[in-house]
């Protein structure tokens, strides 16, 4: 129990910093007002968590890399906030594209990650 | 150093999420991922509120605000677990539940994020700026 708290904390620390770093790199590129950083983080994270979940890694590794790192690396709240900001700016098409890319992409990539992991 | 605020926020957010999942495990044994859904909807609401209300607060430093929003709330909610749980529901032939999970996350998240954002704006108007 205590070791799990430690593992989730360590994973959360590095996951959040990695997300912040990637978001900073990609979210403000040029005049394109599209949150590529959040999208990349969420899609890559969904794929990697698929790999981790279906792998034969021990429970402790799963807690560190899955619950801790990938859980904190990806984010749902920022994604939703960006959806609302697009809605308030009346960027309807951008909003729909962002929603579709995130949900469809995330589920397909998680599936691919799990498939690769199982068959590897 | 802003990375420290985000990192420490990440520890707190991830541990809170882990705590919620443990708490749900003690009374919820269904296949529907209630813990992640609760976490994600709650976090969306809080981040909406934080963005409209606290971002205007002059007393709150940019570092602390980023630590709270990007660090704690960003790490408290998760997209990867949501995606994997949806695939697992589909694999186990719970197609209806998978669809329900996606729809409640999608529209519930939008609704709660918006509600939090508006609530923050209202509070800001009433207090004439956060102090």
gemmi code that builds the backbone of each chain (N, CA, C; Angstrom):
import gemmi

chains = {
    "A": [
        ("UNK", (0.832, -1.206, 0.000), (0.000, 0.000, 0.000), (0.869, 1.259, 0.000)),
        ("UNK", (1.787, 1.324, 0.966), (2.640, 2.517, 1.027), (3.536, 2.625, -0.202)),
        ("UNK", (4.044, 1.479, -0.644), (4.921, 1.488, -1.818), (4.141, 1.969, -3.046)),
        ("UNK", (2.856, 1.604, -3.141), (2.037, 2.059, -4.262), (1.846, 3.575, -4.244)),
        ("UNK", (1.647, 4.134, -3.059), (1.504, 5.586, -2.923), (2.768, 6.267, -3.455)),
        ("UNK", (3.896, 5.701, -3.104), (5.182, 6.238, -3.552), (5.304, 6.150, -5.080)),
        ("UNK", (4.917, 4.995, -5.633), (5.036, 4.769, -7.077), (4.101, 5.697, -7.861)),
        ("UNK", (2.869, 5.845, -7.383), (1.920, 6.742, -8.063), (2.443, 8.173, -8.008)),
        ("UNK", (2.988, 8.556, -6.864), (3.523, 9.914, -6.698), (4.682, 10.191, -7.642)),
        ("UNK", (5.614, 9.261, -7.715), (6.781, 9.432, -8.605), (6.311, 9.508, -10.066)),
        ("UNK", (5.425, 8.589, -10.447), (4.890, 8.606, -11.813), (4.157, 9.905, -12.101)),
        ("UNK", (3.356, 10.367, -11.150), (2.592, 11.611, -11.316), (3.501, 12.814, -11.501)),
        ("UNK", (4.585, 12.851, -10.746), (5.555, 13.953, -10.832), (6.114, 14.068, -12.254)),
        ("UNK", (6.628, 12.961, -12.770), (7.250, 13.003, -14.097), (6.221, 13.082, -15.229)),
        ("UNK", (5.063, 12.466, -15.023), (4.004, 12.538, -16.033), (3.534, 13.970, -16.240)),
        ("UNK", (3.289, 14.676, -15.133), (2.795, 16.053, -15.227), (3.833, 16.966, -15.860)),
        ("UNK", (5.105, 16.814, -15.459), (6.164, 17.653, -16.033), (6.325, 17.382, -17.531)),
        ("UNK", (6.257, 16.112, -17.924), (6.373, 15.778, -19.352), (5.229, 16.394, -20.150)),
        ("UNK", (4.009, 16.333, -19.596), (2.862, 16.921, -20.289), (3.029, 18.423, -20.429)),
        ("UNK", (3.471, 19.063, -19.361), (3.662, 20.517, -19.378), (4.708, 20.905, -20.428)),
        ("UNK", (5.767, 20.129, -20.512), (6.847, 20.414, -21.449), (6.364, 20.245, -22.894)),
        ("UNK", (5.683, 19.139, -23.175), (5.197, 18.884, -24.543), (4.120, 19.903, -24.933)),
        ("UNK", (3.204, 20.201, -24.004), (2.165, 21.200, -24.290), (2.791, 22.535, -24.652)),
        ("UNK", (3.799, 22.928, -23.914), (4.485, 24.198, -24.170), (5.131, 24.219, -25.539)),
        ("UNK", (5.633, 23.075, -25.963), (6.302, 22.977, -27.267), (5.313, 23.077, -28.433)),
        ("UNK", (4.159, 22.448, -28.272), (3.267, 22.299, -29.434), (2.005, 23.158, -29.399)),
        ("UNK", (1.553, 23.569, -28.214), (0.268, 24.269, -28.170), (0.306, 25.679, -28.733)),
        ("UNK", (1.481, 26.273, -28.848), (1.522, 27.667, -29.288), (2.259, 27.841, -30.602)),
        ("UNK", (2.304, 26.787, -31.384), (3.036, 26.880, -32.652), (2.341, 27.796, -33.649)),
        ("UNK", (3.017, 28.836, -34.024), (2.506, 29.771, -35.021), (1.180, 30.374, -34.635)),
        ("UNK", (0.348, 30.652, -35.614), (-0.947, 31.247, -35.355), (-2.054, 30.204, -35.315)),
        ("UNK", (-1.669, 28.963, -35.531), (-2.664, 27.899, -35.476), (-3.172, 27.781, -34.053)),
        ("UNK", (-4.442, 28.057, -33.842), (-4.981, 28.023, -32.486), (-5.538, 26.643, -32.178)),
        ("UNK", (-4.734, 25.661, -32.423), (-5.194, 24.308, -32.147), (-4.272, 23.662, -31.115)),
        ("UNK", (-4.861, 23.073, -30.069), (-4.028, 22.503, -28.997), (-3.379, 21.175, -29.373)),
        ("UNK", (-2.428, 21.220, -30.324), (-1.744, 20.000, -30.758), (-1.047, 19.304, -29.601)),
        ("UNK", (-0.516, 20.105, -28.671), (0.206, 19.526, -27.544), (-0.666, 18.574, -26.734)),
        ("UNK", (-1.862, 19.037, -26.351), (-2.777, 18.205, -25.567), (-3.202, 16.978, -26.358)),
        ("UNK", (-3.463, 17.174, -27.654), (-3.886, 16.049, -28.496), (-2.782, 14.995, -28.586)),
        ("UNK", (-1.551, 15.448, -28.824), (-0.414, 14.516, -28.928), (-0.242, 13.729, -27.628)),
        ("UNK", (-0.245, 14.467, -26.519), (-0.070, 13.847, -25.202), (-1.151, 12.783, -24.958)),
        ("UNK", (-2.392, 13.126, -25.256), (-3.493, 12.197, -24.984), (-3.456, 10.970, -25.898)),
        ("UNK", (-3.110, 11.176, -27.176), (-3.075, 10.039, -28.096), (-1.867, 9.134, -27.819)),
        ("UNK", (-0.713, 9.743, -27.627), (0.484, 8.942, -27.307), (0.266, 8.204, -25.984)),
        ("UNK", (-0.304, 8.894, -25.008), (-0.559, 8.295, -23.700), (-1.541, 7.135, -23.767)),
        ("UNK", (-2.568, 7.267, -24.598), (-3.557, 6.196, -24.747), (-2.889, 4.955, -25.340)),
        ("UNK", (-2.037, 5.166, -26.358), (-1.314, 4.059, -26.995), (-0.375, 3.376, -25.996)),
        ("UNK", (0.412, 4.184, -25.278), (1.382, 3.622, -24.337), (0.692, 2.913, -23.176)),
        ("UNK", (-0.430, 3.472, -22.694), (-1.136, 2.789, -21.599), (-1.717, 1.465, -22.089)),
        ("UNK", (-2.146, 1.421, -23.358), (-2.601, 0.161, -23.945), (-1.487, -0.870, -23.919)),
        ("UNK", (-0.293, -0.442, -24.336), (0.888, -1.327, -24.314), (1.155, -1.834, -22.898)),
        ("UNK", (1.152, -0.914, -21.948), (1.484, -1.247, -20.555), (0.437, -2.190, -19.951)),
        ("UNK", (-0.848, -1.838, -20.140), (-1.934, -2.600, -19.524), (-1.926, -4.063, -19.957)),
        ("UNK", (-1.696, -4.292, -21.267), (-1.768, -5.656, -21.784), (-0.429, -6.388, -21.686)),
        ("UNK", (0.587, -5.718, -21.138), (1.908, -6.339, -21.044), (1.988, -7.244, -19.820)),
        ("UNK", (3.109, -7.932, -19.706), (3.283, -8.831, -18.559), (4.064, -8.152, -17.428)),
        ("UNK", (4.112, -6.824, -17.468), (4.804, -6.086, -16.409), (4.158, -6.377, -15.056)),
        ("UNK", (4.962, -6.369, -14.007), (4.446, -6.662, -12.667), (3.502, -5.556, -12.197)),
        ("UNK", (2.743, -5.849, -11.137), (1.759, -4.903, -10.613), (2.409, -3.572, -10.229)),
        ("UNK", (3.598, -3.621, -9.665), (4.267, -2.384, -9.243), (4.635, -1.503, -10.443)),
        ("UNK", (5.119, -2.135, -11.516), (5.432, -1.367, -12.736), (4.164, -0.761, -13.328)),
        ("UNK", (3.086, -1.526, -13.277), (1.799, -1.033, -13.805), (1.349, 0.214, -13.040)),
        ("UNK", (1.520, 0.165, -11.714), (1.110, 1.298, -10.882), (1.989, 2.516, -11.166)),
        ("UNK", (3.300, 2.288, -11.290), (4.226, 3.398, -11.550), (4.002, 4.012, -12.933)),
        ("UNK", (4.029, 3.155, -13.968), (3.957, 3.650, -15.353), (2.527, 3.945, -15.802)),
        ("UNK", (1.591, 3.097, -15.399), (0.204, 3.266, -15.835), (-0.547, 4.295, -15.008)),
        ("UNK", (-0.843, 3.929, -13.747), (-1.623, 4.819, -12.878), (-0.889, 6.133, -12.633)),
        ("UNK", (0.407, 6.033, -12.347), (1.168, 7.237, -12.039), (1.504, 8.065, -13.259)),
        ("UNK", (2.434, 7.556, -14.081), (2.946, 8.362, -15.188), (1.885, 8.645, -16.266)),
        ("UNK", (1.331, 7.611, -16.884), (0.397, 7.836, -17.997), (-0.882, 8.545, -17.543)),
        ("UNK", (-1.328, 8.216, -16.322), (-2.510, 8.886, -15.783), (-2.309, 10.385, -15.681)),
        ("UNK", (-1.119, 10.787, -15.251), (-0.843, 12.222, -15.091), (-0.391, 12.854, -16.400)),
        ("UNK", (0.269, 12.066, -17.259), (0.751, 12.551, -18.548), (-0.437, 12.966, -19.419)),
        ("UNK", (-1.478, 12.156, -19.428), (-2.668, 12.502, -20.211), (-3.641, 13.274, -19.326)),
        ("UNK", (-4.522, 14.022, -19.951), (-5.450, 14.843, -19.179), (-6.801, 14.936, -19.855)),
        ("UNK", (-7.829, 14.876, -19.031), (-9.188, 14.992, -19.536), (-9.720, 16.411, -19.311)),
        ("UNK", (-9.362, 16.995, -18.184), (-9.907, 18.312, -17.809), (-9.437, 19.413, -18.762)),
        ("UNK", (-8.149, 19.402, -19.130), (-7.629, 20.422, -20.046), (-8.281, 20.270, -21.419)),
        ("UNK", (-8.421, 19.020, -21.835), (-9.086, 18.715, -23.105), (-10.501, 19.316, -23.109)),
        ("UNK", (-11.258, 19.104, -22.037), (-12.625, 19.634, -21.958), (-12.639, 21.157, -21.912)),
        ("UNK", (-11.683, 21.716, -21.191), (-11.614, 23.174, -21.105), (-11.343, 23.768, -22.493)),
        ("UNK", (-10.452, 23.129, -23.248), (-10.153, 23.604, -24.607), (-11.385, 23.469, -25.504)),
        ("UNK", (-12.173, 22.415, -25.284), (-13.438, 22.250, -26.022), (-14.352, 23.447, -25.766)),
        ("UNK", (-14.463, 23.817, -24.484), (-15.346, 24.923, -24.108), (-14.831, 26.242, -24.684)),
        ("UNK", (-13.516, 26.425, -24.664), (-12.956, 27.662, -25.217), (-13.214, 27.750, -26.724)),
        ("UNK", (-13.151, 26.614, -27.416), (-13.481, 26.594, -28.853), (-14.954, 26.933, -29.056)),
        ("UNK", (-15.783, 26.397, -28.177), (-17.223, 26.663, -28.257), (-17.509, 28.159, -28.041)),
        ("UNK", (-16.854, 28.755, -27.059), (-17.077, 30.164, -26.748), (-16.574, 31.070, -27.879)),
        ("UNK", (-15.537, 30.608, -28.601), (-15.019, 31.379, -29.744), (-15.762, 31.032, -31.036)),
        ("UNK", (-16.785, 30.217, -30.898), (-17.614, 29.791, -32.035), (-16.815, 29.090, -33.126)),
        ("UNK", (-15.788, 28.324, -32.716), (-15.010, 27.552, -33.692), (-15.593, 26.152, -33.765)),
        ("UNK", (-16.770, 26.061, -34.332), (-17.525, 24.826, -34.297), (-16.833, 23.656, -35.013)),
        ("UNK", (-16.318, 23.940, -36.211), (-15.671, 22.872, -36.982), (-14.389, 22.381, -36.315)),
        ("UNK", (-13.652, 23.342, -35.752), (-12.424, 22.969, -35.048), (-12.769, 22.098, -33.844)),
        ("UNK", (-13.821, 22.474, -33.133), (-14.263, 21.713, -31.956), (-14.620, 20.281, -32.328)),
        ("UNK", (-15.393, 20.132, -33.401), (-15.819, 18.787, -33.819), (-14.606, 17.954, -34.246)),
        ("UNK", (-13.671, 18.596, -34.978), (-12.460, 17.881, -35.404), (-11.634, 17.446, -34.198)),
        ("UNK", (-11.532, 18.319, -33.201), (-10.755, 18.016, -31.993), (-11.397, 16.873, -31.204)),
        ("UNK", (-12.720, 16.930, -31.052), (-13.442, 15.867, -30.345), (-13.264, 14.522, -31.060)),
        ("UNK", (-13.446, 14.541, -32.383), (-13.353, 13.296, -33.160), (-11.937, 12.720, -33.095)),
        ("UNK", (-10.928, 13.578, -33.297), (-9.541, 13.100, -33.279), (-9.193, 12.504, -31.912)),
        ("UNK", (-9.656, 13.142, -30.844), (-9.315, 12.679, -29.502), (-10.011, 11.359, -29.161)),
        ("UNK", (-11.337, 11.331, -29.320), (-12.081, 10.139, -28.897), (-11.821, 8.942, -29.808)),
        ("UNK", (-11.944, 9.155, -31.125), (-11.745, 8.028, -32.054), (-10.275, 7.617, -32.043)),
        ("UNK", (-9.386, 8.616, -32.130), (-7.963, 8.328, -32.116), (-7.525, 7.648, -30.833)),
        ("UNK", (-7.984, 8.146, -29.700), (-7.594, 7.591, -28.403), (-8.011, 6.142, -28.247)),
        ("UNK", (-9.240, 5.828, -28.637), (-9.743, 4.462, -28.479), (-9.027, 3.510, -29.443)),
        ("UNK", (-8.814, 3.951, -30.697), (-8.110, 3.098, -31.667), (-6.659, 2.862, -31.228)),
        ("UNK", (-6.001, 3.915, -30.749), (-4.598, 3.769, -30.345), (-4.454, 2.913, -29.089)),
        ("UNK", (-5.392, 3.035, -28.156), (-5.351, 2.184, -26.961), (-5.511, 0.723, -27.380)),
        ("UNK", (-6.419, 0.495, -28.314), (-6.658, -0.856, -28.835), (-5.398, -1.408, -29.509)),
        ("UNK", (-4.782, -0.591, -30.379), (-3.549, -1.002, -31.064), (-2.444, -1.341, -30.070)),
        ("UNK", (-2.304, -0.484, -29.055), (-1.290, -0.726, -28.031), (-1.507, -2.063, -27.347)),
        ("UNK", (-2.759, -2.351, -27.003), (-3.073, -3.614, -26.330), (-2.823, -4.811, -27.254)),
        ("UNK", (-3.181, -4.658, -28.533), (-2.981, -5.738, -29.500), (-1.493, -6.050, -29.673)),
        ("UNK", (-0.707, -4.991, -29.849), (0.740, -5.167, -30.040), (1.336, -5.847, -28.812)),
        ("UNK", (0.911, -5.395, -27.634), (1.449, -5.927, -26.393), (1.110, -7.412, -26.222)),
        ("UNK", (-0.119, -7.773, -26.544), (-0.565, -9.160, -26.384), (0.185, -10.088, -27.344)),
        ("UNK", (0.408, -9.609, -28.576), (1.021, -10.454, -29.597), (2.540, -10.408, -29.629)),
        ("UNK", (3.094, -9.585, -28.771), (4.548, -9.439, -28.792), (5.214, -10.508, -27.942)),
    ],
    "B": [
        ("UNK", (11.022, 28.139, -10.119), (11.023, 27.164, -11.223), (9.655, 26.520, -11.374)),
        ("UNK", (8.990, 26.848, -12.474), (7.597, 26.447, -12.665), (7.454, 24.926, -12.782)),
        ("UNK", (8.511, 24.249, -13.256), (8.441, 22.786, -13.402), (8.226, 22.089, -12.055)),
        ("UNK", (8.764, 22.674, -10.999), (8.558, 22.105, -9.660), (7.098, 22.190, -9.240)),
        ("UNK", (6.454, 23.315, -9.529), (5.030, 23.478, -9.180), (4.178, 22.448, -9.922)),
        ("UNK", (4.496, 22.288, -11.225), (3.739, 21.319, -12.034), (4.000, 19.894, -11.528)),
        ("UNK", (5.240, 19.582, -11.230), (5.605, 18.247, -10.774), (4.969, 17.905, -9.430)),
        ("UNK", (5.031, 18.832, -8.482), (4.437, 18.576, -7.162), (2.910, 18.509, -7.288)),
        ("UNK", (2.359, 19.369, -8.142), (0.927, 19.271, -8.442), (0.594, 17.902, -9.018)),
        ("UNK", (1.483, 17.400, -9.869), (1.292, 16.081, -10.479), (1.247, 14.967, -9.442)),
        ("UNK", (2.101, 15.063, -8.438), (2.098, 14.066, -7.349), (0.736, 14.098, -6.640)),
        ("UNK", (0.296, 15.295, -6.268), (-0.968, 15.438, -5.524), (-2.147, 14.952, -6.374)),
        ("UNK", (-2.188, 15.395, -7.639), (-3.296, 15.021, -8.525), (-3.364, 13.523, -8.760)),
        ("UNK", (-2.195, 12.908, -9.030), (-2.165, 11.465, -9.292), (-2.580, 10.685, -8.041)),
        ("UNK", (-2.135, 11.145, -6.866), (-2.487, 10.448, -5.622), (-3.981, 10.600, -5.309)),
        ("UNK", (-4.532, 11.773, -5.573), (-5.972, 11.962, -5.359), (-6.776, 11.020, -6.264)),
        ("UNK", (-6.329, 10.917, -7.519), (-7.006, 10.014, -8.466), (-6.901, 8.564, -7.994)),
        ("UNK", (-5.724, 8.197, -7.524), (-5.511, 6.846, -7.004), (-6.414, 6.604, -5.785)),
        ("UNK", (-6.529, 7.613, -4.930), (-7.389, 7.509, -3.747), (-8.848, 7.310, -4.127)),
        ("UNK", (-9.308, 8.054, -5.129), (-10.697, 7.908, -5.591), (-10.920, 6.492, -6.121)),
        ("UNK", (-9.941, 5.963, -6.885), (-10.111, 4.621, -7.451), (-10.137, 3.567, -6.339)),
        ("UNK", (-9.322, 3.740, -5.291), (-9.337, 2.799, -4.162), (-10.665, 2.885, -3.418)),
        ("UNK", (-11.148, 4.111, -3.243), (-12.415, 4.305, -2.532), (-13.558, 3.632, -3.291)),
        ("UNK", (-13.562, 3.781, -4.618), (-14.625, 3.151, -5.416), (-14.520, 1.634, -5.381)),
        ("UNK", (-13.277, 1.128, -5.366), (-13.073, -0.323, -5.320), (-13.740, -0.960, -4.110)),
        ("UNK", (-13.860, -0.179, -3.025), (-14.393, -0.742, -1.792), (-15.907, -0.938, -1.839)),
        ("UNK", (-16.591, -0.261, -2.760), (-18.046, -0.473, -2.796), (-18.622, -0.673, -4.206)),
        ("UNK", (-17.798, -0.439, -5.226), (-18.301, -0.590, -6.586), (-17.578, -1.744, -7.269)),
        ("UNK", (-18.338, -2.819, -7.576), (-17.697, -3.971, -8.196), (-18.195, -4.181, -9.625)),
        ("UNK", (-18.991, -3.246, -10.132), (-19.507, -3.376, -11.491), (-18.408, -3.179, -12.526)),
        ("UNK", (-18.713, -3.524, -13.787), (-17.710, -3.377, -14.843), (-17.590, -1.930, -15.326)),
        ("UNK", (-18.610, -1.135, -15.029), (-18.583, 0.256, -15.497), (-17.547, 1.070, -14.700)),
        ("UNK", (-16.642, 1.779, -15.433), (-15.555, 2.500, -14.746), (-16.016, 3.788, -14.053)),
        ("UNK", (-16.703, 3.607, -12.935), (-17.258, 4.750, -12.197), (-16.183, 5.688, -11.654)),
        ("UNK", (-15.064, 5.117, -11.188), (-14.026, 5.947, -10.546), (-13.443, 6.955, -11.532)),
        ("UNK", (-13.040, 6.479, -12.712), (-12.449, 7.378, -13.709), (-13.465, 8.407, -14.181)),
        ("UNK", (-14.706, 7.955, -14.364), (-15.748, 8.890, -14.815), (-15.939, 10.008, -13.788)),
        ("UNK", (-16.032, 9.631, -12.516), (-16.210, 10.619, -11.444), (-15.046, 11.602, -11.420)),
        ("UNK", (-13.833, 11.055, -11.461), (-12.617, 11.867, -11.459), (-12.610, 12.860, -12.632)),
        ("UNK", (-12.885, 12.346, -13.825), (-12.815, 13.187, -15.019), (-13.881, 14.278, -15.031)),
        ("UNK", (-15.097, 13.941, -14.607), (-16.166, 14.945, -14.612), (-15.922, 15.997, -13.537)),
        ("UNK", (-15.536, 15.548, -12.356), (-15.248, 16.476, -11.260), (-14.094, 17.409, -11.635)),
        ("UNK", (-13.032, 16.831, -12.183), (-11.864, 17.623, -12.567), (-12.185, 18.638, -13.654)),
        ("UNK", (-13.030, 18.259, -14.606), (-13.417, 19.186, -15.679), (-14.128, 20.390, -15.097)),
        ("UNK", (-15.007, 20.145, -14.129), (-15.768, 21.224, -13.491), (-14.825, 22.159, -12.727)),
        ("UNK", (-13.928, 21.583, -11.955), (-13.001, 22.388, -11.146), (-12.060, 23.196, -12.045)),
        ("UNK", (-11.554, 22.604, -13.128), (-10.639, 23.341, -14.006), (-11.362, 24.488, -14.721)),
        ("UNK", (-12.633, 24.271, -15.083), (-13.413, 25.359, -15.681), (-13.528, 26.528, -14.715)),
        ("UNK", (-13.846, 26.201, -13.472), (-13.989, 27.233, -12.438), (-12.668, 27.952, -12.193)),
        ("UNK", (-11.610, 27.166, -12.075), (-10.274, 27.706, -11.814), (-9.859, 28.682, -12.913)),
        ("UNK", (-10.176, 28.319, -14.158), (-9.748, 29.121, -15.299), (-10.451, 30.471, -15.343)),
        ("UNK", (-11.758, 30.480, -15.066), (-12.471, 31.753, -15.154), (-12.341, 32.576, -13.880)),
        ("UNK", (-12.227, 31.918, -12.740), (-12.203, 32.651, -11.472), (-10.786, 32.960, -10.997)),
        ("UNK", (-9.982, 31.929, -10.855), (-8.660, 32.130, -10.250), (-7.636, 32.780, -11.164)),
        ("UNK", (-7.821, 32.648, -12.498), (-6.823, 33.223, -13.399), (-6.819, 34.743, -13.315)),
        ("UNK", (-7.921, 35.329, -12.830), (-7.993, 36.791, -12.702), (-7.486, 37.266, -11.338)),
        ("UNK", (-7.171, 36.302, -10.483), (-6.740, 36.646, -9.141), (-5.287, 37.120, -9.153)),
        ("UNK", (-5.113, 38.387, -8.841), (-3.774, 38.991, -8.928), (-2.836, 38.479, -7.834)),
        ("UNK", (-3.421, 38.038, -6.730), (-2.585, 37.589, -5.612), (-1.974, 36.216, -5.857)),
        ("UNK", (-2.605, 35.481, -6.777), (-2.124, 34.129, -7.055), (-1.042, 34.213, -8.125)),
        ("UNK", (0.146, 33.745, -7.834), (1.241, 33.820, -8.799), (0.962, 32.872, -9.969)),
        ("UNK", (1.598, 33.156, -11.101), (1.429, 32.324, -12.285), (1.891, 30.890, -11.992)),
        ("UNK", (2.956, 30.782, -11.192), (3.502, 29.462, -10.850), (2.479, 28.627, -10.082)),
        ("UNK", (1.861, 29.272, -9.070), (0.916, 28.548, -8.224), (-0.335, 28.169, -9.021)),
        ("UNK", (-0.784, 29.085, -9.869), (-1.955, 28.829, -10.705), (-1.683, 27.648, -11.652)),
        ("UNK", (-0.504, 27.632, -12.264), (-0.135, 26.530, -13.165), (-0.008, 25.217, -12.391)),
        ("UNK", (0.530, 25.303, -11.171), (0.646, 24.118, -10.332), (-0.716, 23.529, -9.990)),
        ("UNK", (-1.683, 24.417, -9.725), (-3.043, 23.971, -9.397), (-3.752, 23.393, -10.619)),
        ("UNK", (-3.764, 24.151, -11.714), (-4.521, 23.753, -12.906), (-3.832, 22.640, -13.686)),
        ("UNK", (-2.658, 22.960, -14.234), (-1.924, 21.991, -15.056), (-1.407, 20.836, -14.201)),
        ("UNK", (-0.907, 21.157, -13.008), (-0.343, 20.124, -12.145), (-1.403, 19.244, -11.506)),
        ("UNK", (-2.127, 19.781, -10.518), (-3.068, 18.950, -9.749), (-4.244, 18.466, -10.597)),
        ("UNK", (-5.010, 19.406, -11.173), (-6.224, 18.993, -11.891), (-5.880, 18.238, -13.174)),
        ("UNK", (-4.835, 18.701, -13.878), (-4.413, 18.015, -15.101), (-4.042, 16.559, -14.846)),
        ("UNK", (-3.400, 16.288, -13.721), (-2.982, 14.923, -13.398), (-4.079, 14.119, -12.717)),
        ("UNK", (-4.984, 14.834, -12.056), (-6.119, 14.161, -11.403), (-6.993, 13.493, -12.465)),
        ("UNK", (-7.239, 14.185, -13.553), (-8.035, 13.620, -14.637), (-7.120, 12.877, -15.602)),
        ("UNK", (-7.689, 11.964, -16.361), (-6.857, 11.154, -17.247), (-7.611, 10.764, -18.503)),
        ("UNK", (-6.894, 10.811, -19.609), (-7.491, 10.433, -20.880), (-7.075, 9.020, -21.278)),
        ("UNK", (-5.862, 8.638, -20.911), (-5.358, 7.316, -21.294), (-6.169, 6.198, -20.638)),
        ("UNK", (-6.466, 6.340, -19.340), (-7.240, 5.316, -18.639), (-8.645, 5.222, -19.233)),
        ("UNK", (-9.205, 6.382, -19.539), (-10.528, 6.409, -20.188), (-10.503, 5.592, -21.488)),
        ("UNK", (-9.478, 5.805, -22.333), (-9.396, 5.114, -23.622), (-9.248, 3.608, -23.437)),
        ("UNK", (-8.356, 3.208, -22.531), (-8.122, 1.779, -22.300), (-9.374, 1.115, -21.710)),
        ("UNK", (-10.042, 1.794, -20.785), (-11.266, 1.229, -20.186), (-12.364, 1.046, -21.232)),
        ("UNK", (-12.448, 1.992, -22.170), (-13.440, 1.867, -23.238), (-13.159, 0.637, -24.097)),
        ("UNK", (-11.874, 0.433, -24.451), (-11.496, -0.735, -25.249), (-11.811, -2.019, -24.485)),
        ("UNK", (-11.516, -2.026, -23.173), (-11.779, -3.227, -22.365), (-13.272, -3.553, -22.326)),
        ("UNK", (-14.107, -2.518, -22.186), (-15.561, -2.742, -22.196), (-15.982, -3.361, -23.526)),
        ("UNK", (-15.421, -2.840, -24.635), (-15.767, -3.356, -25.962), (-15.290, -4.801, -26.129)),
        ("UNK", (-14.076, -5.077, -25.675), (-13.522, -6.434, -25.783), (-14.357, -7.451, -25.018)),
        ("UNK", (-14.922, -7.005, -23.888), (-15.733, -7.913, -23.068), (-17.207, -7.889, -23.469)),
        ("UNK", (-17.450, -7.374, -24.685), (-18.780, -7.370, -25.277), (-19.799, -6.511, -24.537)),
        ("UNK", (-19.319, -5.532, -23.766), (-20.234, -4.573, -23.139), (-20.330, -3.338, -24.042)),
        ("UNK", (-20.853, -3.548, -25.255), (-20.856, -2.459, -26.237), (-21.727, -1.296, -25.799)),
        ("UNK", (-22.868, -1.623, -25.185), (-23.770, -0.574, -24.707), (-23.107, 0.274, -23.634)),
        ("UNK", (-22.425, -0.384, -22.699), (-21.742, 0.337, -21.621), (-20.589, 1.172, -22.164)),
        ("UNK", (-19.870, 0.630, -23.166), (-18.772, 1.378, -23.784), (-19.315, 2.659, -24.425)),
        ("UNK", (-20.415, 2.522, -25.134), (-21.039, 3.676, -25.785), (-21.499, 4.694, -24.736)),
        ("UNK", (-22.119, 4.184, -23.680), (-22.589, 5.050, -22.597), (-21.423, 5.798, -21.945)),
        ("UNK", (-20.335, 5.074, -21.719), (-19.140, 5.664, -21.083), (-18.597, 6.819, -21.932)),
        ("UNK", (-18.489, 6.580, -23.257), (-17.978, 7.621, -24.149), (-18.928, 8.824, -24.166)),
        ("UNK", (-20.220, 8.553, -24.257), (-21.195, 9.651, -24.353), (-21.261, 10.486, -23.064)),
        ("UNK", (-21.280, 9.794, -21.911), (-21.350, 10.534, -20.637), (-20.065, 11.339, -20.427)),
        ("UNK", (-18.919, 10.764, -20.815), (-17.654, 11.501, -20.687), (-17.661, 12.710, -21.619)),
        ("UNK", (-18.059, 12.476, -22.865), (-18.063, 13.539, -23.865), (-18.985, 14.690, -23.457)),
        ("UNK", (-20.270, 14.382, -23.321), (-21.234, 15.464, -23.062), (-21.240, 15.908, -21.603)),
        ("UNK", (-21.076, 14.969, -20.689), (-21.005, 15.335, -19.274), (-19.794, 16.213, -19.000)),
        ("UNK", (-18.666, 15.862, -19.621), (-17.449, 16.644, -19.452), (-17.624, 18.060, -19.976)),
        ("UNK", (-18.215, 18.178, -21.152), (-18.463, 19.508, -21.737), (-19.367, 20.323, -20.827)),
        ("UNK", (-20.439, 19.698, -20.374), (-21.429, 20.378, -19.539), (-20.806, 20.856, -18.231)),
        ("UNK", (-20.047, 19.977, -17.581), (-19.472, 20.331, -16.278), (-18.347, 21.345, -16.406)),
        ("UNK", (-17.559, 21.230, -17.472), (-16.513, 22.212, -17.706), (-17.149, 23.596, -17.909)),
        ("UNK", (-18.211, 23.623, -18.696), (-18.923, 24.875, -18.964), (-19.562, 25.423, -17.692)),
        ("UNK", (-20.180, 24.541, -16.912), (-20.827, 24.954, -15.662), (-19.795, 25.554, -14.697)),
        ("UNK", (-18.642, 24.909, -14.601), (-17.589, 25.415, -13.726), (-17.091, 26.772, -14.192)),
        ("UNK", (-16.920, 26.899, -15.496), (-16.445, 28.151, -16.092), (-17.416, 29.299, -15.808)),
        ("UNK", (-18.709, 29.018, -16.027), (-19.748, 30.040, -15.793), (-19.859, 30.395, -14.320)),
        ("UNK", (-19.770, 29.396, -13.469), (-19.859, 29.631, -12.021), (-18.724, 30.562, -11.585)),
        ("UNK", (-17.544, 30.342, -12.142), (-16.404, 31.197, -11.829), (-16.640, 32.629, -12.273)),
        ("UNK", (-17.188, 32.790, -13.468), (-17.502, 34.142, -13.976), (-18.503, 34.859, -13.076)),
        ("UNK", (-19.549, 34.112, -12.661), (-20.580, 34.689, -11.790), (-19.982, 35.132, -10.461)),
        ("UNK", (-19.129, 34.282, -9.899), (-18.504, 34.615, -8.616), (-17.619, 35.847, -8.755)),
        ("UNK", (-16.978, 35.948, -9.897), (-16.094, 37.075, -10.165), (-16.897, 38.377, -10.223)),
        ("UNK", (-18.062, 38.317, -10.880), (-18.922, 39.505, -10.983), (-19.432, 39.920, -9.616)),
        ("UNK", (-19.825, 38.923, -8.822), (-20.426, 39.206, -7.523), (-19.416, 39.837, -6.562)),
        ("UNK", (-18.197, 39.337, -6.612), (-17.197, 39.841, -5.676), (-16.421, 41.024, -6.259)),
        ("UNK", (-16.706, 41.338, -7.525), (-15.997, 42.434, -8.177), (-14.520, 42.129, -8.307)),
        ("UNK", (-14.234, 40.898, -8.646), (-12.846, 40.475, -8.795), (-12.408, 39.716, -7.567)),
        ("UNK", (-11.741, 38.629, -7.797), (-11.301, 37.790, -6.677), (-10.279, 38.529, -5.836)),
        ("UNK", (-10.419, 38.415, -4.550), (-9.449, 39.106, -3.696), (-8.859, 38.148, -2.682)),
    ],
}
model = gemmi.Model(1)
for chain_id, residues in chains.items():
    chain = gemmi.Chain(chain_id)
    for i, (resn, *xyz) in enumerate(residues, 1):
        res = gemmi.Residue()
        res.name, res.seqid = resn, gemmi.SeqId(i, " ")
        for name, pos in zip(("N", "CA", "C"), xyz):
            atom = gemmi.Atom()
            atom.name, atom.element = name, gemmi.Element(name[0])
            atom.pos, atom.b_iso = gemmi.Position(*pos), 0.0
            res.add_atom(atom)
        chain.add_residue(res)
    model.add_chain(chain)
structure = gemmi.Structure()
structure.add_model(model)
structure.setup_entities()
